[in-house]
Amino acid sequence: MRHTTRSAALAVAFAILLTPALAGCIGNPVEQIVEGAVEQAGGGDVDLNSDGGLPDGFPTEVPLYDGEIVGGMGVGVADGDGGWTVIVKVADPEASFTSINDQLVAAGFESQFSGFSDGTGTGMYQGANYGVLVTVADDGSGQVTATYIVSANSAE
């Protein structure tokens, strides 16, 4: 994996942690903060959608759970070598996680790890073009969400 892809992935992970805390801010300064962090990491452009839309360039080969999209973000995706995060509301944590696992496997993603314990599901999947990390858990406010972190496989 190239250094810029790793930096972009770290910036995406950092942004995931910040987004819920700052999403209610007027004028959406989160995108400006994230853009600055990503630019410093050498990760390129940022697309932050806190209005329920998919981020630009989200790969159609990655299936998403059929629920309300809470928000999403893409980092360094202009050249297709970046990463995306999408958060989807789900109902029953275990049933939703099982459905997500089944969708990804049916779409050709190989499960590297998949498990559900204490109300939280986590899975890592590898496809021909993308890697996917999925977690299903309570977001801290009583709402259960599935968080997808998708990264393009690097050309080596």
PyMOL CGO cylinders between C-alpha atoms (Angstrom):
from pymol import cmd
from pymol.cgo import CYLINDER

trace = [
    CYLINDER, 0.00, 0.00, 0.00, 1.40, 3.38, -0.93, 0.3, 1, 1, 1, 1, 1, 1,
    CYLINDER, 1.40, 3.38, -0.93, 2.12, 5.98, 1.74, 0.3, 1, 1, 1, 1, 1, 1,
    CYLINDER, 2.12, 5.98, 1.74, -0.57, 8.40, 0.50, 0.3, 1, 1, 1, 1, 1, 1,
    CYLINDER, -0.57, 8.40, 0.50, -3.22, 5.69, 0.66, 0.3, 1, 1, 1, 1, 1, 1,
    CYLINDER, -3.22, 5.69, 0.66, -2.28, 4.91, 4.26, 0.3, 1, 1, 1, 1, 1, 1,
    CYLINDER, -2.28, 4.91, 4.26, -2.30, 8.61, 5.14, 0.3, 1, 1, 1, 1, 1, 1,
    CYLINDER, -2.30, 8.61, 5.14, -5.69, 9.05, 3.51, 0.3, 1, 1, 1, 1, 1, 1,
    CYLINDER, -5.69, 9.05, 3.51, -7.03, 6.03, 5.38, 0.3, 1, 1, 1, 1, 1, 1,
    CYLINDER, -7.03, 6.03, 5.38, -5.78, 7.47, 8.67, 0.3, 1, 1, 1, 1, 1, 1,
    CYLINDER, -5.78, 7.47, 8.67, -7.39, 10.80, 7.85, 0.3, 1, 1, 1, 1, 1, 1,
    CYLINDER, -7.39, 10.80, 7.85, -10.68, 9.02, 7.10, 0.3, 1, 1, 1, 1, 1, 1,
    CYLINDER, -10.68, 9.02, 7.10, -10.51, 7.19, 10.44, 0.3, 1, 1, 1, 1, 1, 1,
    CYLINDER, -10.51, 7.19, 10.44, -9.74, 10.46, 12.23, 0.3, 1, 1, 1, 1, 1, 1,
    CYLINDER, -9.74, 10.46, 12.23, -12.67, 12.14, 10.51, 0.3, 1, 1, 1, 1, 1, 1,
    CYLINDER, -12.67, 12.14, 10.51, -15.00, 9.33, 11.53, 0.3, 1, 1, 1, 1, 1, 1,
    CYLINDER, -15.00, 9.33, 11.53, -14.19, 10.03, 15.14, 0.3, 1, 1, 1, 1, 1, 1,
    CYLINDER, -14.19, 10.03, 15.14, -14.72, 13.78, 14.73, 0.3, 1, 1, 1, 1, 1, 1,
    CYLINDER, -14.72, 13.78, 14.73, -17.82, 13.81, 12.54, 0.3, 1, 1, 1, 1, 1, 1,
    CYLINDER, -17.82, 13.81, 12.54, -20.44, 12.82, 15.16, 0.3, 1, 1, 1, 1, 1, 1,
    CYLINDER, -20.44, 12.82, 15.16, -19.07, 15.32, 17.64, 0.3, 1, 1, 1, 1, 1, 1,
    CYLINDER, -19.07, 15.32, 17.64, -19.03, 18.20, 15.18, 0.3, 1, 1, 1, 1, 1, 1,
    CYLINDER, -19.03, 18.20, 15.18, -21.82, 17.35, 12.72, 0.3, 1, 1, 1, 1, 1, 1,
    CYLINDER, -21.82, 17.35, 12.72, -24.26, 19.77, 14.31, 0.3, 1, 1, 1, 1, 1, 1,
    CYLINDER, -24.26, 19.77, 14.31, -22.02, 22.78, 13.79, 0.3, 1, 1, 1, 1, 1, 1,
    CYLINDER, -22.02, 22.78, 13.79, -23.36, 25.56, 11.59, 0.3, 1, 1, 1, 1, 1, 1,
    CYLINDER, -23.36, 25.56, 11.59, -21.71, 25.92, 8.19, 0.3, 1, 1, 1, 1, 1, 1,
    CYLINDER, -21.71, 25.92, 8.19, -20.21, 22.43, 8.45, 0.3, 1, 1, 1, 1, 1, 1,
    CYLINDER, -20.21, 22.43, 8.45, -16.67, 23.32, 9.53, 0.3, 1, 1, 1, 1, 1, 1,
    CYLINDER, -16.67, 23.32, 9.53, -15.99, 19.58, 9.84, 0.3, 1, 1, 1, 1, 1, 1,
    CYLINDER, -15.99, 19.58, 9.84, -15.29, 19.38, 6.12, 0.3, 1, 1, 1, 1, 1, 1,
    CYLINDER, -15.29, 19.38, 6.12, -12.80, 22.25, 6.36, 0.3, 1, 1, 1, 1, 1, 1,
    CYLINDER, -12.80, 22.25, 6.36, -11.03, 20.61, 9.31, 0.3, 1, 1, 1, 1, 1, 1,
    CYLINDER, -11.03, 20.61, 9.31, -10.92, 17.24, 7.57, 0.3, 1, 1, 1, 1, 1, 1,
    CYLINDER, -10.92, 17.24, 7.57, -9.79, 18.77, 4.27, 0.3, 1, 1, 1, 1, 1, 1,
    CYLINDER, -9.79, 18.77, 4.27, -6.88, 20.44, 6.06, 0.3, 1, 1, 1, 1, 1, 1,
    CYLINDER, -6.88, 20.44, 6.06, -5.87, 17.22, 7.78, 0.3, 1, 1, 1, 1, 1, 1,
    CYLINDER, -5.87, 17.22, 7.78, -6.10, 15.24, 4.57, 0.3, 1, 1, 1, 1, 1, 1,
    CYLINDER, -6.10, 15.24, 4.57, -4.14, 17.80, 2.56, 0.3, 1, 1, 1, 1, 1, 1,
    CYLINDER, -4.14, 17.80, 2.56, -1.37, 17.71, 5.17, 0.3, 1, 1, 1, 1, 1, 1,
    CYLINDER, -1.37, 17.71, 5.17, -1.38, 13.91, 4.97, 0.3, 1, 1, 1, 1, 1, 1,
    CYLINDER, -1.38, 13.91, 4.97, -1.12, 14.10, 1.18, 0.3, 1, 1, 1, 1, 1, 1,
    CYLINDER, -1.12, 14.10, 1.18, -4.50, 12.41, 0.67, 0.3, 1, 1, 1, 1, 1, 1,
    CYLINDER, -4.50, 12.41, 0.67, -6.10, 14.82, -1.82, 0.3, 1, 1, 1, 1, 1, 1,
    CYLINDER, -6.10, 14.82, -1.82, -9.68, 16.02, -1.99, 0.3, 1, 1, 1, 1, 1, 1,
    CYLINDER, -9.68, 16.02, -1.99, -12.48, 15.46, 0.53, 0.3, 1, 1, 1, 1, 1, 1,
    CYLINDER, -12.48, 15.46, 0.53, -16.23, 14.97, 0.04, 0.3, 1, 1, 1, 1, 1, 1,
    CYLINDER, -16.23, 14.97, 0.04, -18.17, 15.10, 3.31, 0.3, 1, 1, 1, 1, 1, 1,
    CYLINDER, -18.17, 15.10, 3.31, -21.90, 14.36, 3.14, 0.3, 1, 1, 1, 1, 1, 1,
    CYLINDER, -21.90, 14.36, 3.14, -23.58, 14.79, 6.49, 0.3, 1, 1, 1, 1, 1, 1,
    CYLINDER, -23.58, 14.79, 6.49, -26.96, 15.23, 4.79, 0.3, 1, 1, 1, 1, 1, 1,
    CYLINDER, -26.96, 15.23, 4.79, -27.62, 11.56, 4.12, 0.3, 1, 1, 1, 1, 1, 1,
    CYLINDER, -27.62, 11.56, 4.12, -26.01, 11.20, 0.73, 0.3, 1, 1, 1, 1, 1, 1,
    CYLINDER, -26.01, 11.20, 0.73, -23.29, 8.92, -0.50, 0.3, 1, 1, 1, 1, 1, 1,
    CYLINDER, -23.29, 8.92, -0.50, -19.88, 10.52, -0.92, 0.3, 1, 1, 1, 1, 1, 1,
    CYLINDER, -19.88, 10.52, -0.92, -18.68, 11.17, -4.45, 0.3, 1, 1, 1, 1, 1, 1,
    CYLINDER, -18.68, 11.17, -4.45, -17.23, 8.14, -6.18, 0.3, 1, 1, 1, 1, 1, 1,
    CYLINDER, -17.23, 8.14, -6.18, -18.49, 5.58, -3.65, 0.3, 1, 1, 1, 1, 1, 1,
    CYLINDER, -18.49, 5.58, -3.65, -17.95, 2.24, -5.41, 0.3, 1, 1, 1, 1, 1, 1,
    CYLINDER, -17.95, 2.24, -5.41, -21.16, 0.63, -6.64, 0.3, 1, 1, 1, 1, 1, 1,
    CYLINDER, -21.16, 0.63, -6.64, -19.63, -2.83, -6.18, 0.3, 1, 1, 1, 1, 1, 1,
    CYLINDER, -19.63, -2.83, -6.18, -19.79, -2.39, -2.39, 0.3, 1, 1, 1, 1, 1, 1,
    CYLINDER, -19.79, -2.39, -2.39, -23.36, -3.23, -1.30, 0.3, 1, 1, 1, 1, 1, 1,
    CYLINDER, -23.36, -3.23, -1.30, -24.88, -1.19, 1.52, 0.3, 1, 1, 1, 1, 1, 1,
    CYLINDER, -24.88, -1.19, 1.52, -27.53, -2.19, 4.03, 0.3, 1, 1, 1, 1, 1, 1,
    CYLINDER, -27.53, -2.19, 4.03, -30.97, -0.93, 3.02, 0.3, 1, 1, 1, 1, 1, 1,
    CYLINDER, -30.97, -0.93, 3.02, -31.39, 1.75, 5.67, 0.3, 1, 1, 1, 1, 1, 1,
    CYLINDER, -31.39, 1.75, 5.67, -31.29, 5.51, 6.05, 0.3, 1, 1, 1, 1, 1, 1,
    CYLINDER, -31.29, 5.51, 6.05, -27.85, 6.87, 5.22, 0.3, 1, 1, 1, 1, 1, 1,
    CYLINDER, -27.85, 6.87, 5.22, -26.83, 9.15, 8.07, 0.3, 1, 1, 1, 1, 1, 1,
    CYLINDER, -26.83, 9.15, 8.07, -23.77, 10.52, 6.31, 0.3, 1, 1, 1, 1, 1, 1,
    CYLINDER, -23.77, 10.52, 6.31, -20.69, 9.72, 4.35, 0.3, 1, 1, 1, 1, 1, 1,
    CYLINDER, -20.69, 9.72, 4.35, -17.28, 10.95, 3.42, 0.3, 1, 1, 1, 1, 1, 1,
    CYLINDER, -17.28, 10.95, 3.42, -14.73, 10.35, 0.69, 0.3, 1, 1, 1, 1, 1, 1,
    CYLINDER, -14.73, 10.35, 0.69, -11.05, 11.20, 0.89, 0.3, 1, 1, 1, 1, 1, 1,
    CYLINDER, -11.05, 11.20, 0.89, -8.59, 11.32, -2.00, 0.3, 1, 1, 1, 1, 1, 1,
    CYLINDER, -8.59, 11.32, -2.00, -11.12, 9.75, -4.35, 0.3, 1, 1, 1, 1, 1, 1,
    CYLINDER, -11.12, 9.75, -4.35, -10.54, 11.91, -7.43, 0.3, 1, 1, 1, 1, 1, 1,
    CYLINDER, -10.54, 11.91, -7.43, -8.00, 9.43, -8.77, 0.3, 1, 1, 1, 1, 1, 1,
    CYLINDER, -8.00, 9.43, -8.77, -9.86, 6.37, -7.41, 0.3, 1, 1, 1, 1, 1, 1,
    CYLINDER, -9.86, 6.37, -7.41, -7.11, 5.63, -4.88, 0.3, 1, 1, 1, 1, 1, 1,
    CYLINDER, -7.11, 5.63, -4.88, -8.79, 6.88, -1.75, 0.3, 1, 1, 1, 1, 1, 1,
    CYLINDER, -8.79, 6.88, -1.75, -11.29, 5.81, 0.81, 0.3, 1, 1, 1, 1, 1, 1,
    CYLINDER, -11.29, 5.81, 0.81, -14.89, 6.27, 1.82, 0.3, 1, 1, 1, 1, 1, 1,
    CYLINDER, -14.89, 6.27, 1.82, -16.92, 6.07, 4.99, 0.3, 1, 1, 1, 1, 1, 1,
    CYLINDER, -16.92, 6.07, 4.99, -20.69, 5.61, 5.02, 0.3, 1, 1, 1, 1, 1, 1,
    CYLINDER, -20.69, 5.61, 5.02, -22.91, 5.38, 8.10, 0.3, 1, 1, 1, 1, 1, 1,
    CYLINDER, -22.91, 5.38, 8.10, -26.32, 3.70, 7.78, 0.3, 1, 1, 1, 1, 1, 1,
    CYLINDER, -26.32, 3.70, 7.78, -29.07, 3.38, 10.41, 0.3, 1, 1, 1, 1, 1, 1,
    CYLINDER, -29.07, 3.38, 10.41, -30.02, -0.22, 11.13, 0.3, 1, 1, 1, 1, 1, 1,
    CYLINDER, -30.02, -0.22, 11.13, -32.68, -1.79, 13.35, 0.3, 1, 1, 1, 1, 1, 1,
    CYLINDER, -32.68, -1.79, 13.35, -31.68, -5.05, 14.99, 0.3, 1, 1, 1, 1, 1, 1,
    CYLINDER, -31.68, -5.05, 14.99, -27.88, -5.14, 15.44, 0.3, 1, 1, 1, 1, 1, 1,
    CYLINDER, -27.88, -5.14, 15.44, -27.33, -8.88, 15.04, 0.3, 1, 1, 1, 1, 1, 1,
    CYLINDER, -27.33, -8.88, 15.04, -29.79, -9.41, 12.17, 0.3, 1, 1, 1, 1, 1, 1,
    CYLINDER, -29.79, -9.41, 12.17, -28.43, -6.33, 10.38, 0.3, 1, 1, 1, 1, 1, 1,
    CYLINDER, -28.43, -6.33, 10.38, -24.85, -7.50, 10.78, 0.3, 1, 1, 1, 1, 1, 1,
    CYLINDER, -24.85, -7.50, 10.78, -25.74, -10.95, 9.43, 0.3, 1, 1, 1, 1, 1, 1,
    CYLINDER, -25.74, -10.95, 9.43, -27.46, -9.33, 6.44, 0.3, 1, 1, 1, 1, 1, 1,
    CYLINDER, -27.46, -9.33, 6.44, -24.47, -7.06, 5.76, 0.3, 1, 1, 1, 1, 1, 1,
    CYLINDER, -24.47, -7.06, 5.76, -22.09, -10.02, 5.94, 0.3, 1, 1, 1, 1, 1, 1,
    CYLINDER, -22.09, -10.02, 5.94, -24.27, -12.01, 3.53, 0.3, 1, 1, 1, 1, 1, 1,
    CYLINDER, -24.27, -12.01, 3.53, -24.50, -9.05, 1.10, 0.3, 1, 1, 1, 1, 1, 1,
    CYLINDER, -24.50, -9.05, 1.10, -20.75, -8.54, 0.98, 0.3, 1, 1, 1, 1, 1, 1,
    CYLINDER, -20.75, -8.54, 0.98, -19.97, -12.24, 0.54, 0.3, 1, 1, 1, 1, 1, 1,
    CYLINDER, -19.97, -12.24, 0.54, -22.62, -12.53, -2.21, 0.3, 1, 1, 1, 1, 1, 1,
    CYLINDER, -22.62, -12.53, -2.21, -21.00, -9.54, -3.96, 0.3, 1, 1, 1, 1, 1, 1,
    CYLINDER, -21.00, -9.54, -3.96, -17.68, -11.40, -4.10, 0.3, 1, 1, 1, 1, 1, 1,
    CYLINDER, -17.68, -11.40, -4.10, -15.95, -10.05, -1.00, 0.3, 1, 1, 1, 1, 1, 1,
    CYLINDER, -15.95, -10.05, -1.00, -13.98, -12.60, 1.00, 0.3, 1, 1, 1, 1, 1, 1,
    CYLINDER, -13.98, -12.60, 1.00, -14.48, -12.42, 4.75, 0.3, 1, 1, 1, 1, 1, 1,
    CYLINDER, -14.48, -12.42, 4.75, -11.15, -11.95, 6.52, 0.3, 1, 1, 1, 1, 1, 1,
    CYLINDER, -11.15, -11.95, 6.52, -12.87, -11.75, 9.89, 0.3, 1, 1, 1, 1, 1, 1,
    CYLINDER, -12.87, -11.75, 9.89, -16.49, -11.56, 10.97, 0.3, 1, 1, 1, 1, 1, 1,
    CYLINDER, -16.49, -11.56, 10.97, -17.91, -11.70, 14.47, 0.3, 1, 1, 1, 1, 1, 1,
    CYLINDER, -17.91, -11.70, 14.47, -20.75, -10.52, 16.67, 0.3, 1, 1, 1, 1, 1, 1,
    CYLINDER, -20.75, -10.52, 16.67, -20.45, -10.18, 20.44, 0.3, 1, 1, 1, 1, 1, 1,
    CYLINDER, -20.45, -10.18, 20.44, -22.07, -8.08, 23.17, 0.3, 1, 1, 1, 1, 1, 1,
    CYLINDER, -22.07, -8.08, 23.17, -24.29, -6.17, 20.73, 0.3, 1, 1, 1, 1, 1, 1,
    CYLINDER, -24.29, -6.17, 20.73, -21.48, -5.25, 18.34, 0.3, 1, 1, 1, 1, 1, 1,
    CYLINDER, -21.48, -5.25, 18.34, -20.57, -6.78, 15.00, 0.3, 1, 1, 1, 1, 1, 1,
    CYLINDER, -20.57, -6.78, 15.00, -17.29, -6.29, 13.18, 0.3, 1, 1, 1, 1, 1, 1,
    CYLINDER, -17.29, -6.29, 13.18, -16.17, -7.67, 9.86, 0.3, 1, 1, 1, 1, 1, 1,
    CYLINDER, -16.17, -7.67, 9.86, -13.26, -7.22, 7.47, 0.3, 1, 1, 1, 1, 1, 1,
    CYLINDER, -13.26, -7.22, 7.47, -13.74, -8.11, 3.82, 0.3, 1, 1, 1, 1, 1, 1,
    CYLINDER, -13.74, -8.11, 3.82, -11.46, -8.12, 0.79, 0.3, 1, 1, 1, 1, 1, 1,
    CYLINDER, -11.46, -8.12, 0.79, -12.64, -7.78, -2.78, 0.3, 1, 1, 1, 1, 1, 1,
    CYLINDER, -12.64, -7.78, -2.78, -10.84, -7.52, -6.10, 0.3, 1, 1, 1, 1, 1, 1,
    CYLINDER, -10.84, -7.52, -6.10, -10.76, -3.72, -5.99, 0.3, 1, 1, 1, 1, 1, 1,
    CYLINDER, -10.76, -3.72, -5.99, -11.69, -2.71, -2.43, 0.3, 1, 1, 1, 1, 1, 1,
    CYLINDER, -11.69, -2.71, -2.43, -11.26, -3.63, 1.20, 0.3, 1, 1, 1, 1, 1, 1,
    CYLINDER, -11.26, -3.63, 1.20, -14.22, -3.08, 3.55, 0.3, 1, 1, 1, 1, 1, 1,
    CYLINDER, -14.22, -3.08, 3.55, -14.33, -2.79, 7.33, 0.3, 1, 1, 1, 1, 1, 1,
    CYLINDER, -14.33, -2.79, 7.33, -17.85, -2.82, 8.79, 0.3, 1, 1, 1, 1, 1, 1,
    CYLINDER, -17.85, -2.82, 8.79, -18.99, -2.29, 12.35, 0.3, 1, 1, 1, 1, 1, 1,
    CYLINDER, -18.99, -2.29, 12.35, -22.55, -2.45, 13.65, 0.3, 1, 1, 1, 1, 1, 1,
    CYLINDER, -22.55, -2.45, 13.65, -23.05, -0.92, 17.07, 0.3, 1, 1, 1, 1, 1, 1,
    CYLINDER, -23.05, -0.92, 17.07, -24.96, 1.58, 19.17, 0.3, 1, 1, 1, 1, 1, 1,
    CYLINDER, -24.96, 1.58, 19.17, -23.62, 5.03, 18.27, 0.3, 1, 1, 1, 1, 1, 1,
    CYLINDER, -23.62, 5.03, 18.27, -23.76, 6.17, 21.90, 0.3, 1, 1, 1, 1, 1, 1,
    CYLINDER, -23.76, 6.17, 21.90, -27.17, 7.82, 21.62, 0.3, 1, 1, 1, 1, 1, 1,
    CYLINDER, -27.17, 7.82, 21.62, -29.24, 4.65, 21.46, 0.3, 1, 1, 1, 1, 1, 1,
    CYLINDER, -29.24, 4.65, 21.46, -29.27, 4.57, 17.66, 0.3, 1, 1, 1, 1, 1, 1,
    CYLINDER, -29.27, 4.57, 17.66, -27.76, 1.48, 16.04, 0.3, 1, 1, 1, 1, 1, 1,
    CYLINDER, -27.76, 1.48, 16.04, -25.67, 2.17, 12.95, 0.3, 1, 1, 1, 1, 1, 1,
    CYLINDER, -25.67, 2.17, 12.95, -23.54, 0.28, 10.49, 0.3, 1, 1, 1, 1, 1, 1,
    CYLINDER, -23.54, 0.28, 10.49, -20.32, 2.06, 9.63, 0.3, 1, 1, 1, 1, 1, 1,
    CYLINDER, -20.32, 2.06, 9.63, -18.59, 1.05, 6.39, 0.3, 1, 1, 1, 1, 1, 1,
    CYLINDER, -18.59, 1.05, 6.39, -14.97, 2.04, 5.83, 0.3, 1, 1, 1, 1, 1, 1,
    CYLINDER, -14.97, 2.04, 5.83, -14.00, 1.27, 2.25, 0.3, 1, 1, 1, 1, 1, 1,
    CYLINDER, -14.00, 1.27, 2.25, -10.51, 1.65, 0.81, 0.3, 1, 1, 1, 1, 1, 1,
    CYLINDER, -10.51, 1.65, 0.81, -9.30, 1.12, -2.71, 0.3, 1, 1, 1, 1, 1, 1,
    CYLINDER, -9.30, 1.12, -2.71, -6.74, -1.63, -3.12, 0.3, 1, 1, 1, 1, 1, 1,
    CYLINDER, -6.74, -1.63, -3.12, -3.42, -0.12, -4.05, 0.3, 1, 1, 1, 1, 1, 1,
    CYLINDER, -3.42, -0.12, -4.05, -1.81, -0.91, -7.37, 0.3, 1, 1, 1, 1, 1, 1,
    CYLINDER, -1.81, -0.91, -7.37, 1.52, -2.51, -6.64, 0.3, 1, 1, 1, 1, 1, 1,
]
cmd.load_cgo(trace, "trace")
